Amino acid sequence: MKMKHLFGATAIAVVMSAGATLAADTTVIGVSIPAATHGWAGGMNFHAKEAIKRLEATYPELDFVLSTASDPSKQVNDIEDMMATRNIDALVVLPFESEPLTAPVKRVKASGAWVTVIDRGLSEDGIEDLYVAGDNPGFGTTSGMFFKEMLPDGGKVVVLRGIPTTIDNERVEGFQGAIEGTGIEILGMEHGNWNRDDAFKVMQDFLSKYPEIDAVWASDDDMAVGVLAAIKEADRMDEMWVVGGAGMKEMIKKVADGDPYIKANVTYPPSMSATAIEMTALNFVSNAPVSGKFVIGSVLITQENAAKFYYPDSPF
């Protein structure tokens, strides 16, 4: 996270110093992201809008087109509309799902536009010019190592996956790799789609199937909220603990306060949307090289360091 904030500040500084050499033509940058259907996405939307405000105020020759979508079809239509009506020079996209967005983003790239992909990735490698994301394998590995530490003699756990995407695959593979060879048994693994209501239903199903559960990897703080509600309704709170992820302020507060059911968290900052937009803008207003991959590491949050990650005024 420190790396990310440092780069964001540096990027803006470089962008501002390049003002005298800007071309007169307007550069149109499309930004297509999922709607704020859950807390992390709400934070991601907040930071994206703030970045656009900052950059447009500094550079009138940068014109941003922002769209948010509540499903993959809407996002595909938004991107196609940007190409047809705005003739975008660049696209910054966080795919709602990997597979449905791959072909339309590939068409954007074929048009000659710059492509920045955030977070979830596409189902085909090599399309984007820039990829900005958290360390998804590390996110899963860090979570798995915590489970390994907390369950040294093994245990029975259930896992909630997110929306079917490349990053969900990476997280789960990282988690499974970290607990491989231990006595930890994954009883069940189902998609909760990073959604509280979906996670509530999945956890209800797990609780009805399995009379013994030692811990839950919810893999996301919004899903952890739904999971906790299901466990409480079933009156089984004293049987298990839960780890979510992404640093929701309510969950960090629970970790800081020593909540026995929320023992840890793992960082995955929603402000990466701002990082991606800033880096894309940098490509057009300076000669700084920004293509490639920019990965923000995942950090384990425990009661000992939780205060460093608690931001009460954050939207997430």
N, C-alpha and C positions, 0 to 999 in steps of 0.2 A: 504494500500500500504506500509506503514511503517513496518507493521508486516511481509509482504512478503520479503522486502529487508533485514530486520533483520535476518529472518530465512535463506535466501539465503547465507548471509555472515557466519552465524553460521554453516550451513551445510558444506560449503567448508572448514571452519576451522577444524571441526571435521573430515571430510574426510582426510584432509592433515595430521592430527595428527595420523591417523590410518595406515599410510604407512608401518610402520615396521612390522605390523601383517598381511599384505595381503597374500592371498593364491597365489600360483604360477600359477594356472590354469587361463586361459582367461575366462572372463565373457562377453557374447555377449548380448548387450542390443539393441533391435530394437526400433526405433522411427518412428511412422507413423502419419503424420499430413497432413491436407489439404494444397494444393499449395497456393501460395500468390495471390489468386483471388481477394482480396480486401485489403484495407489498414491495418486493424487489423490483418489479416492473414499474411501480409507481415512482420509486426512487430513481430508476433509470430514466424515466420520462422527465422527471424534475431536472436532473443534471443535463440532459440533452437540451432542454429548452433554455437553461441558463447559459450553456456554451454558445448556442446560436445567438442569443441576445448579445453576449460579449463580442462575438466576432462580427456580427452585422453592425454593431455600434462603432467598431474600430475600422471596418472595411466595407464601405457602401458598395464596392464592386463585387463583393461576395453576396450572392443571393441564395438563401436557404429555402427549401421546400420541405416541410415536415408533415409526415402522415403517420397515423397510428392505426393499427388493425387488431381486431379482436379474433381473427381467424386467418388461416393461410390464404384462402381465396381472396379475401379483402386485401391482403398485403400484395398478392400478385397483381390485382387490379390497380392498386395504388402505384406500383412501380411502372406498370405499362402506361398508365396515365401520365406519369412524370416524363417518360420518354416521348410520348406522343404530343403532349401539350407544352412542356417546358424545355425539351431538348437538353436534358441535364448533362453537365460535364463530369459529374461524379455522383456516385451513390454510396451512402453509408447505410448499411442494412444489418439489422439483427433479425435473422430469420425466425418467424413464428415456429416453423418446423423446417428441418433441413431439406428433405426430399422435394416437397412441392415448390420450394423457392429456388432450387438449383437452376432449373432451365431458364426462368425469367431473368435471374441475375446474370446468367451466362450470356443472354441476349444483350443486356446492358453493356457487358464487357466487350462483346463483339461490335457494338456501335462505336467503340473508341473511348468510352468513358472510363474514368478511374473508378475502381470498386474497392470499398473498405467493408469488410465483414466483421461483425462484433459477435463474440460469445459463442453462439450455437453452431456456427460453421455450416458449410454446404456439404452435400453428399458426394461431391466430386472435388478433388484437390486441384489447386493451381489456377482457379478462376480469378480470385481476388488479388489485388495489388498489395493490400495491407490487411492483416488479421490482428485484431485486438481482443484479448480475452483474459479471463482469470486462468489460473493453472488448474484446469479441470482434473487431469490425472492426479495432480498433487492434492486437490480438494478431497478426492476419494481416498487417496493414500493416507493423508493426515487424519481423516475421520477413522479409517480402519486401524491405524496405529493406536489411536486413543482407545478404541474398543479392545484391542489386543492388550493394552496396559490395564484397562479396568476389569477385564475378564481373563486373568492369567490362567485360570483353571478351565477355561472354556465356558460356553453358555449358549443359550438359544436366543436368536435374534430374528427380527423381521425387517425388511427393507422396503421403503417406498421410493420408487423411481420418479423422475420428472416426465416432461413431455418427450416423446420419442425423437431424439436428436443425437447428433454426434457427441455433444458434450455430456449428455446423460450416459451414453455408452462409456465414455472415458472415465467418468466419475465412478461408475459401478465397477469397471475393470480395476481401477485403482484401489477401491475398497476391498474387492475380492482378493486382489494380490497381497494386500497388507495383512489379511487374516489367514491367508493360505498356510496350512501346516499347523494351525492352532486347533484348539478344541471348540472353536466357535462354529456353530451350525446355523446356517441361514434357513429358517423354516419356510419362509415365503418371500416373494419379491413381486410387487405389483406397481403399475404406474398410478401415481397420485396427481400427475400433471401439474405439479407446482401450484396446486389449488387447495385451499382449506377444505372446501366441501367435498371434493373428490377424495382427499386424504382421510377425511372423517369416515367416509363410506368404506374405503379400503381397510382402515384400521378396525372398523366394526367387524369386517369379514375375518380379519386376522384373529381378533379376540374370540370370535365364535368358533374358529377352527382349532386354535392352539390354547390348551389350558395352562401351558407354561411358556412364558416369554420373559427373558431377563432384560432385554434392551431393544430399542428401536432406532434404526438409522433412518430418520425422516429425510435426510439429505437436502433439506430446505426449511427455512424458518416458517414460511406460510403453511407448509404441510405439517410442520411440527405443531402448529396451533390446532389444526384439525385432529391430529393424532392425540394430543393431550385431552381434547374435548371428548373424544371417543373413549379413552381410557377412564376418564373421570366418570362418564355416564355409566360405564360398565362396573364401576366401583373396584377397579383393579390398580389404582394409582401406586399402592405400596409394593407392587410386584416388579416394576420395571422403571428404567430411566430412558430418556429420549435425547438424541442429538440431531439438531437440524443443520442450519448452515446459512451463511451469507451475511450475518451480522445485524439482524433486525434489533433495533434498540431495546425493545421489550425483552427479547431473549438474552441480550447482553446483560441487561439489568438483573435478570434471574441468575445468570452465571455469577455476576459480581456479588449478589446477595447470598450465594451458597445454596440456591434452590436444590433440594435433593433429587429432583426429577429432571433438571436441566443442568448437567454437570459441565458442559463445554459447548463451544461453537467453533466454526471455521469461517474465515473471512472469504468474501467474494463480492467486492465493492461494486454497487450499481453505477457509481460515477465513471466506470469504464466507458460509458456512452459519450461522456464529455471528452475523455481522452481520445477516442476514435474520431470525433468531429474535429477536435483541435489539430490532430495529426493530418487529417485529410485537408483541412484548410492550409496547413503549412506547406503541403505539396504544391499549392497554387500561388502562394505569396512569398516563397523563398526558394533558395536552391538546396535547402537541407534535405538529405535523403531520408525518406520515411517509409519506403516499401519494405515488406518482409513481415515478421511477426513480433508483436509486443505482448508479452505475457506477464501478468501481475500475480505474484506468488500468493499462496494460501497459507495462513497462519493459524495455529491452534489457539483459541481463546479459552482461558481457564480463569478461575477466581483470582489467581495471582496477577494476571495482566489485563483483566477485563476493563478496568478503568481507562486504559489507553484507547479502547475501541468503543467507548460509550459516548454517543453524541445525542443528547436529549432533544435537541432542536432539529435533528435530521428528519426528513419525511419518511425514512425507513429505519 
